[in-house]
Amino acid sequence: MMKGKKIVLGITGSIAAYKAAVLARALIKKGAEVQIVITPAGKEFITPLTLSTITSKPVISEFFARRDGTWHSHVDLGLWADAMLIAPATASTIGKMANGIADNMLITTYLSMKAPVFVAPAMDLDMFAHPSTQKNLDTLRSYGNIIIEPAEGELASHLVGKGRMEEPEKIVEVLENFFEKKSDLKGKKVMITAGPTYEKIDPVRFIGNYSSGKMGYELAECCAERGAEVTLISGPVSITEKHPNIRKISVESAEEMYQAAVSEFGSSDAAILCAAVADFTPEIKAGQKIKREKDDLIIKLKPTQDIAAALGKLKKDNQVMVGFALETNDEIEHAKAKLARKNLDFIALNSLNDKGAGFRHDTNKISIIDKENVIEFPLKNKKEVATDIINRLAEIL
């Protein structure tokens, strides 16, 4: 999985920098091409000569070479790499990354990076546990960076606790697993519904909900990054898809989403029904703006098409269906009932009772429920939640 991969390895001013030599060598033995970017403080702990001998590439530290003025382009590095790994990452560097303080070549490269970024912290236990460090790590997670948690053990201070940079072989394993997952959905077609629906009352008013579409779009990006051909059926949202493997069908109403989903489902290997589809729509949609002529306005509603139930009836044995349930009470029982009623393979449950979950948040807290198990996950950013859901989908497929 690492053969031919281009890795930018960032090294900062930590005693754990000596492990970077072993790490670089391990990556190269796996077939990766490694370009090292080191901070000025990092050079106090390990020499560029040692590192360039291992990688067969000049080590980059400054924006330009002082001898001949050669410019080192952080932009080019950001486009070149398949992944960036910062190991060791000090508290100072983590803080700069979280807050965009681009005062050295490593941080400017990070800010220009198009590829996934992995961060392996290394520091004393109290520094790691400090609220500012934990807040900065949470910020990096919210950006989509992957944090390789430090191990527990004896530290440079001779104290014992959490803060040791993870061992090089474990870090390489994390990258290998990541690249392996990058292709585990190759050749699969996945249909995803996302966002709200708008049910028109008249030309200027509608019945809607608070869905931002963030969860559905993260699921689409995750599937596409792992090789799937994605059809994203999206209600009205303010975000856009990024990956070229995503084909978007824009809809507005529940009926439009129903028609698109039924049309696309037959050619799909899997469907993830993440949209917040209206259960009811006005029976009569006024052709002109309704004027305020009296105090009371009665709007008669009728049920919309149940997309999940309809697809559940059409589902073949080789197709996988994933549903979502947003509940406010008796969550597990309601989710299990929906799982059976709509012929789903598993359901992602979230509760409005969980702080940070549900609509308009960048985070979510889910439980994955199938016919036999209930697996609970902690509060995570929606990119990480999408990964948990797609990991389960990939296992089934």
N, C-alpha and C positions, 0 to 999 in steps of 0.2 A: 504493500500500500504506500510505502514511502519512496519507492523508486521513481526518480526523476522529479520529485517535489522540490520546490524552491522555498527555502526557509530563511527568513531574516531572524537571526538570534541576537537579541538585545541583552547586553551585560551591564550591570550597574555596580556601584561602589559598595559591595558587601563582601564579607569574608567568604561567603559561599561562592564567590566568583571562580574559585579554583575548580568547582564542580562543572563550570561551563566548558572547560577543556574536554572533560569526559563526555559531557552531553553532546558537544559538537562532533566528537569522534563517533559516538553511538549513532547519531543521525546520519553521518556520512556512510557508516558501515551498512545502514539500512537502504542506502541508495539515494539519499537526499543531497541536494546541493545547498551549502550553507554559506550565507553572507553575514558576517558579524558586524554589528554596530555597537560600539562601547562608549560609555560616558567617560569624561575626563577622570572622575573619581574611580571608575572601574579599572582604569589602567594602573592605579596604585596597588591593586590586588593581584592582577594577572597581566602579563605583558602581551602587547599586540604581536610580537614575534612568535611567541608560543602559539597563539591562536591562528595566525596566518599560516604557520607551518602545518597545522592540522587541517585547515580548510583549503589550502592552496589558493587563497584569495587575500588581497590586502585588507586589513581591518580598517573599517571606517569609524572615525571618531569626531572629526571636525567637518565643517561645511565645505571646506576646500583644503587641498594639500598646500602647505605653506612653501614647499620647495619649488613647485612649478605652477601653482595656482589652479590645479585640476579641481573642477567643481564636482562635489558629491551630491547628486540630486535625490533628495528624499522623495520627491514625486515619482521618479523612475523606480525607486525601490518599492514604493507602494503599489505600483502596477506590476512589478516583476514577481512578487512573492505569491506563493500559494498559502502561506501562513506566516505569522509573526509570533515569535516566542520570546518573552522577556523573562530571563532566568539567569541570575536572581533579580527580583524586583524589590528594591528597597521601599521603605515608607515614603521617602522623599519623591522617588520616581512615580510611585502610585498616586501620590497627591498631585503631582504635575500632570499626569495623564488624565486624572479625573477632572481637573480644572483647566486644561488646555494651556498650561504654562510652557510654551515652546522655546526654552532657553538652551537647548542642546540638540545635537543631531538625532539622538534617539527619540526624543519627544516629537520632533517635526516629522520623523519617519512614521511614528505611530499615528499622528494626526492625518497623515497622507495615505495610510494603509487601506487598501481595498479588500484585502484578504482577512480571514478570521484571525483574531489576536488571542493568544494564550498568555496568562500571567502567572508566574510562580513566585509568590512572595517569600522573602527571607529577611528575618529581623528578630530582635529579642522578644520574648513572650509578652512583656508589658506594652511594647510598641505595637505589636500585632493586635492585642486586645483593646487598645485605646479606641474610644468612640470615633475619633477623627479618621483613623485608619479603616475601621469597619465601615464608616460612612462612605469613604472613598472607594472601597472595594464594592460596596453596593452600587455606587454610581457606575463603576466600570461594568458590573453585571448588567445594569440597565442599558448600557451602550451595546450589549451583546458580546462583550469580552468573556472569555472562559477562564475562570480562576482555578488554578491547580492548587488546592489547599495545602498549606505547609504541614509537615509532620511534627509529631511530638518527640522530644528527646533532649539531650544535653546541647546547650547553645554555646556560642562563643563566650558568653558571660559566665559560663559554668552553671548557670541556672538551668532547671529542667522544666520544659513546657512546650507549648505550640509556637512554632516560629521557624523551625528548620526547613530550608528549601527541600522540597520533595526530591528523592534520589533520581539521578538521570535516567535510569532504566524505566522508572515509573512514568516519568515525563514523556519519554519516547512512546511508551505504551498508550498514553492519552492521545498523542498525535496520531498514532497508528489506528486507534479505534475511531477517531474522528474521520480520517480519510477513508476508512472502510465503510463507514455509514454514508459517506458522500455518494456512494454508488449502490446502496442496498435497495433503492426503489427504481433503479434504471430499467426502462422498458415498461414500467407500470403507468397506467392512466388513472389519475385521481381527480375527482370532481369535488369542489368545495363551495359551499354557500357561505356568504359572509354579509355582515352589516344588517341594517334595519330594512323594513319595507315602509313605504308611505302609501296610505290609503286615502285617496282624495275625497274631500267633502265637497269642495268647489274648486275653481281654478287657482285659488290662492291659499287654501287651507287643507290640512290633512291630519289624519291620525297616525302617529308614529311612536317610536320609543327611543331610548337613550343609547342604543348600541352605536359604538364608534367604528366597528369593523376591525379593530386592531387584532383581536384573537384570530379571526378568520384569515386575515392577511399574513399573520405570522405563520399560521399553518401552511398556507400556500407557498410562502418563501421556503419554509423548512422542507416541504416535499420536493420543491423544484431543486433546491441545493443538493438533495440526495438522489437526484437523477430522474425523478418522475416528470411526466408530462401532465401539467396541471391545467384544469379548466376551472376558473374562479368565477362563480356567479355572484355578483356583488350588487347589493342595494346601494342607495345613495350614501356615500361616505366622502370624507375630505382627504383620504390617504390614497396613494397609488401603489401599484405593484412594481417590483424592481427586476425580478429575474426574467430572463428571456424565455424560460420554459413555461411561463404562465400566460395563458390565453384568457383574457377577461371578457365576460359577458355582463354588460351593465343592465340592470333592471330597476324598476321603481316599486311596483306593487307586488303583493303576494301572488296574484294570478300570473304575472309575468315571470316571477321566480319559479313558480310551479311548472309552467310550460317549458322553461329553459331546463330545469332539473330533470323532468321526465324525458325530454329530448336527448340530453347528454348522458344520462345514467346507463343506458344500454351498452355503450361502448367503453364504460369505465370499469376498472378493476376494483375501485373503492370509491366511496362517497363519504365525505365528512360534512354533516349538516350543522353548521355553526351559526347560521343566520338567525337573527331574532325576528321571525316572521310573524306578522300580525295574525291573531286568531279570528278577528272580525274585521269587516270592511263595510262602509256605508251601503245600504241597499240601493239608495238613489244618490248619484253624484250630480250635483247641480252644474249646469252648463255656464252659468254666470255667477259672479260673486254674490253670496247671500247677504242681503242688506239687513241691518238691524231695525226691524219693524216692531218687534214686541220683546218682552223680557225673556220669554221662554223659547228655546229652540230644541225640538226633539229630533234626533237623528236615529233612524232605525238601522240596526246593524244586522248583517248576516254572516254566517261562518265562512271563513276562507278555506281553500283546499288544504288538506293536511299532507304536506310534502313528504314527511318521513313515513307516514302510513302508506301513502301511495307507492313510494319506492320500495318499502318493505314487501309489498305484494308482488312487485316486479322482480325482486332480487333473485338472482340465480345462486346456485351452490358455490360458485367460484368467486362471487362478489362479496366484498366486506363493506358493512355500513357502520359508521360511527355517528352517534348523536350527542347532543348537548342538553343538559337540563339545568335551568336556573331556578332554584327553589327558595322559598322563604320559611318553610316549616316541613317537618317530617320528610326531610330531604332524601334520605336513603330509600325509604319505602316508595316515595313517589318516583324516584329514578329507576328503581327495579321494575316497577309497574310499567313505566314507559319503555324500558328495555324489551320486555316481553311483548307488549302490545304492538310495538312498531317493528319487530323483527330485527333489532339492532344486534351487532356483534359485541359492542361495548359502548358505554356512555360516559361522557365526561361531565361530572356533576360539580356545579359551584353554587354557593349559597350567598344570598345577600346579607346573611348574618355574619359572614366573615369579613373583617375589615380589610380593605384593599382588593377585594374580589368583585367581579361583576362589571357593569357598564362603566365606561369613562375612566378606567384605571389603566396604568401601564403594567400592573401586576394582576395576578389571579391565583386562586387557591382551589385546586380541584381534587376530586377523587375519581379514579377510573374504576368503573363497575362493569363486570361481565356476569355471566350466569353463575359463576362459582366464587368470585373474589370481589373484595372491595379494597382497593389500594389507595391510601391517602398520601397526598403530597403536601409539603409546606408551601407557604406563600412564596411565589417566584415571579420574575418578570415574564411577560407573555411569550417572549422568545424561548425561554427555558421551558415553560409550560407546553408550548408547541412541540418541543423536542421530546418531552415525556410522552405526549400523545402519539407522535409519529413513531417513536420507538416501539410502542405497543402495536401500532398498525403494521409496521414492517415485520414484526415477529409473526403476525398472522398471515401476512401475504407471502 
